[in-house]
Amino acid sequence: MSNTFGRFLKITTWGESHGEALGVVIDGCPAGLHLPHSLIENELLRDIPELTVSTGRHEPNDFKIMSGVYNNYTIGTPISIVIFNNDVDSSSYDPVMTRPRPGHGDLTWKLKYEMVDPRGGSRSSGRECIARLAAGAVARALLKTIGVKISSTVTELAGIGINSKETRKEAFEKVKELGRKGDSTGGKLKIIADNVPTGLGSPVFNKLQAQIGQAMLSIGGVKAIDIGLGHLIATKTGSAANDFIGYRGGTPILLSNNCGGILGGISTGNEINVSLSVKPTPTHRLKQKTIDLSTGKACEIQCSGRHDINFAPRVAIVGEAMLALVLADESIGCHFLPAVKMNTSGDGEK
């Protein structure tokens, strides 16, 4: 089972949804990076951005930095962060022991590994992503030293495009309406990285878009990714699709950004924009057809418990974290990150 991501800035996440804790070990972060407790805390607080459509499980996301940081500065050794589970209720998962939920990883995990922890989906649960947010906080701090900023926006929910306050309200009302009927919905979102330096990524197998694709498609529920025009580029002519080239202040630039900030596998210096399509939450309250592995017969399952009726808004912040990890990893590998000097003034946060 693969739980490690990255080449130069490596992260290994661990823990199960209903275990005592989850966490991440981050290896390759240079010494001298300012990493106060509040920086990670602020990222973890973003875990539930829209309470009306998210799970009834309300984790405070209490965490502890176990290693790699002294007086709020990194020391170059592996950073270990533990996030504790304090609001676990496994009672609704008894049926899942033998009746795999359609649309979830229950069946494939059982067939591949046989011995699994069915509570809360184990590591196929969205809860696994809390460790990614902690790692993403470190990556964002590294990228801040070179001016890279990452943001996200939800562009569609329940089939309704969002481009104003009115359409946002309409979309969320549709999500809640279907949720009251016991069903779930999906959505689309966009992740943007600004001020990305030219030269990240490399041709052939380590193309930047390939690394971003792996990162985004590793997020549970993400079924498709577009960079720049994405799938729409197939409908264009070459003359309409190509980004013309010009000069600005003596520096070559692209005059448009249909490529989404990446050409030939290498960042262009333009904004990198990534669009994701997120499937409906597979666990909902309507009856679904499945099988009972203990009897070998067809049956139905009707799930209860605490589940997001739409988890696309929560995926958006995980997408930010994964894009930050890719860009920080490449920035270290391409030597774009300046040497981070240790603050010796003794004025670190206490």
Secondary structure, 3 states (H helix, E strand, C coil): CCCEECCCCEEEEEECCCCCEEEEEEECCCCCCECCHHHHHHHHHHHCCCCCCCCCCCCCCCEEEEECEECCEECCCCEEEEEECCCCCCHHHHHHHCCCCCCCCHHHHHHHHCCCCCHHHHHHCHHHHHHHHHHHHHHHHHHHCCCCEEEEEEEEECCEECCCHHHHHHHHHHHHHHHHCCCCCCEEEEEEEECCCCCCCCCHHHCHHHHHHHHHHCCCCEEEEEECCHHHHHHCCHHHHCCCEEEECCEEEECCCCCCCEECCEECCCCEEEEEEECCCCCCCCCEEEEECCCCEEEEECCCCCCCCCCHHHHHHHHHHHHHHHHHHHHHHCCCCCCCCCCCCCCCCC
